[in-house]
Amino acid sequence: MAEDKDQEETNEVPEDEATDGDATDGDATDEAGSDAAPTNEPAAADAPPQRAAVQVDDSDTMCTYANFCRVTGSPEELIVDFALNPQPMGAPTSPIQIKQRTVMNYYTAKRLLAALQMSVQRHEAVFGVLETDITKRVATK
């Protein structure tokens, strides 16, 4: 039980995914269910889920730039490597040095994918479609 409680406290929940309906910290019962206090309030299933406020401390964050990304993985985790490619046109003449690596489970990766898609869609709605093929971008200028 103590290990489960420690693990619950260390799990990160993105702000857009955090809801009171998913949390177990505020339950009024213990594992046996004997400490439940009767209430006259409607069941939690009737109420819409509320967003939990997630506080983030980014005071020790180091900001870096990447123009190269490599995605690999295993059945359990996704690995995303970020680097700076000093020669973005053509084949690099020297190995690209990976400076940051992010390892996450596929559930987090799917939430990240949705957040990135939403952000890119908003950007394109304001500034126009982003062309990812660099040769097409250079040829049109």
Backbone hydrogen bonds in HBPLUS format (Angstrom, degrees):
<---DONOR---> <-ACCEPTOR-->    atom                        ^
c    i                          cat <-CA-CA->   ^        H-A-AA   ^      H-
h    n   atom  resd res      DA  || num        DHA   H-A  angle D-A-AA Bond
n    s   type  num  typ     dist DA aas  dist angle  dist       angle   num
A0005-LYS N   A0001-MET O   3.05 MM   4  6.33 155.8  2.11 149.9 155.9     1
A0006-ASP N   A0002-ALA O   3.01 MM   4  6.27 160.2  2.05 150.8 155.6     2
A0007-GLN N   A0003-GLU O   2.93 MM   4  6.14 157.6  1.98 149.6 156.0     3
A0008-GLU N   A0004-ASP O   2.94 MM   4  6.16 151.5  2.02 145.9 153.6     4
A0009-GLU N   A0005-LYS O   3.14 MM   4  6.38 153.8  2.21 146.8 152.8     5
A0010-THR N   A0006-ASP O   3.26 MM   4  6.51 134.6  2.48 141.3 152.3     6
A0010-THR N   A0007-GLN O   3.25 MM   3  5.28 135.8  2.46  96.6 108.0     7
A0017-GLU N   A0014-PRO O   2.88 MM   3  5.24 150.5  1.97 111.9 121.6     8
A0018-ALA N   A0014-PRO O   3.04 MM   4  6.15 124.3  2.36 152.7 168.5     9
A0052-ALA N   A0018-ALA O   3.41 MM  34  5.45 156.0  2.47 107.9 113.3    10
A0022-ASP N   A0019-THR O   3.32 MM   3  5.70 150.9  2.41 105.6 112.5    11
A0020-ASP N   A0050-GLN O   3.01 MM  30  5.65 145.7  2.13 148.7 159.2    12
A0023-ALA N   A0020-ASP O   3.26 MM   3  5.23 139.2  2.44  97.7 108.6    13
A0027-ASP N   A0024-THR O   3.41 MM   3  5.54 170.1  2.42 110.1 111.0    14
A0033-GLY N   A0030-ASP O   2.97 MM   3  5.09 140.1  2.13 103.9 116.1    15
A0046-ASP N   A0043-ALA O   3.02 MM   3  5.60 149.8  2.11 113.5 121.6    16
A0047-ALA N   A0044-ALA O   3.26 MM   3  5.35 133.7  2.48  98.8 110.1    17
A0061-THR N   A0058-ASP O   3.31 MM   3  5.19 165.9  2.33 106.4 107.9    18
A0067-ASN N   A0083-ALA O   3.11 MM  16  6.50 138.2  2.29 145.8 155.6    19
A0068-PHE N   A0083-ALA O   3.13 MM  15  5.13 132.4  2.36 157.7 149.5    20
A0083-ALA N   A0068-PHE O   3.09 MM  15  5.13 152.4  2.17 138.8 138.5    21
A0070-ARG N   A0081-ASP O   2.96 MM  11  5.10 155.8  2.02 140.2 146.5    22
A0081-ASP N   A0070-ARG O   2.82 MM  11  5.10 169.7  1.83 158.1 160.5    23
A0072-THR N   A0079-ILE O   2.85 MM   7  5.11 166.4  1.87 154.7 159.4    24
A0079-ILE N   A0072-THR O   2.69 MM   7  5.11 171.8  1.70 147.7 147.0    25
A0074-SER N   A0077-GLU O   2.82 MM   3  5.29 164.4  1.84 158.8 163.5    26
A0078-LEU N   A0104-MET O   2.69 MM  26  5.36 169.1  1.70 168.9 172.6    27
A0104-MET N   A0078-LEU O   2.95 MM  26  5.36 162.1  1.98 154.2 160.1    28
A0080-VAL N   A0102-THR O   2.83 MM  22  5.16 168.5  1.84 155.2 159.3    29
A0102-THR N   A0080-VAL O   2.81 MM  22  5.16 165.6  1.83 150.5 155.3    30
A0082-PHE N   A0100-GLN O   2.82 MM  18  5.13 165.5  1.84 151.9 153.3    31
A0099-LYS N   A0082-PHE O   3.09 MM  17  6.22 153.9  2.16 152.9 160.8    32
A0100-GLN N   A0082-PHE O   3.26 MM  18  5.13 167.7  2.28 145.5 144.3    33
A0109-ALA N   A0105-ASN O   3.00 MM   4  6.28 155.9  2.06 147.5 155.3    34
A0110-LYS N   A0106-TYR O   2.95 MM   4  6.04 148.5  2.05 136.9 144.1    35
A0111-ARG N   A0107-TYR O   3.10 MM   4  6.43 154.2  2.17 144.8 151.5    36
A0112-LEU N   A0108-THR O   2.85 MM   4  6.09 155.0  1.91 150.4 158.0    37
A0113-LEU N   A0109-ALA O   2.83 MM   4  6.04 156.5  1.89 146.2 152.7    38
A0114-ALA N   A0110-LYS O   3.05 MM   4  6.29 159.3  2.09 145.2 149.8    39
A0115-ALA N   A0111-ARG O   3.00 MM   4  6.23 158.7  2.04 147.1 153.0    40
A0116-LEU N   A0112-LEU O   2.85 MM   4  6.05 161.7  1.88 156.3 161.2    41
A0117-GLN N   A0113-LEU O   2.88 MM   4  6.05 160.7  1.92 150.5 156.2    42
A0118-MET N   A0114-ALA O   3.01 MM   4  6.17 160.9  2.05 146.8 151.7    43
A0119-SER N   A0115-ALA O   3.02 MM   4  6.21 158.3  2.07 144.7 150.7    44
A0120-VAL N   A0116-LEU O   2.90 MM   4  6.10 164.5  1.92 155.7 159.3    45
A0121-GLN N   A0117-GLN O   2.92 MM   4  6.05 160.7  1.95 149.5 155.3    46
A0122-ARG N   A0118-MET O   3.03 MM   4  6.23 158.3  2.08 147.3 152.7    47
A0123-HIS N   A0119-SER O   3.02 MM   4  6.25 159.0  2.06 146.4 152.3    48
A0124-GLU N   A0120-VAL O   2.85 MM   4  6.08 166.1  1.87 156.1 159.3    49
A0125-ALA N   A0121-GLN O   2.94 MM   4  6.07 145.5  2.06 142.9 152.4    50
A0126-VAL N   A0122-ARG O   3.27 MM   4  6.54 140.0  2.44 141.2 150.2    51
A0126-VAL N   A0123-HIS O   3.13 MM   3  5.34 131.8  2.37 100.2 112.6    52
A0127-PHE N   A0123-HIS O   2.79 MM   4  5.93 172.7  1.79 162.8 165.3    53
A0128-GLY N   A0124-GLU O   2.82 MM   4  4.43 143.3  1.95 120.8 125.5    54
A0136-LYS N   A0133-ASP O   3.09 MM   3  5.52 129.2  2.36 108.3 120.5    55
A0137-ARG N   A0133-ASP O   3.17 MM   4  6.55 154.3  2.23 149.3 157.1    56
A0138-VAL N   A0134-ILE O   2.97 MM   4  6.14 160.6  2.00 151.3 155.3    57
A0139-ALA N   A0135-THR O   3.03 MM   4  6.01 153.5  2.10 136.9 144.4    58
A0140-THR N   A0136-LYS O   3.18 MM   4  6.24 143.3  2.33 142.6 149.4    59
A0141-LYS N   A0138-VAL O   3.37 MM   3  5.59 158.2  2.42 104.8 111.1    60
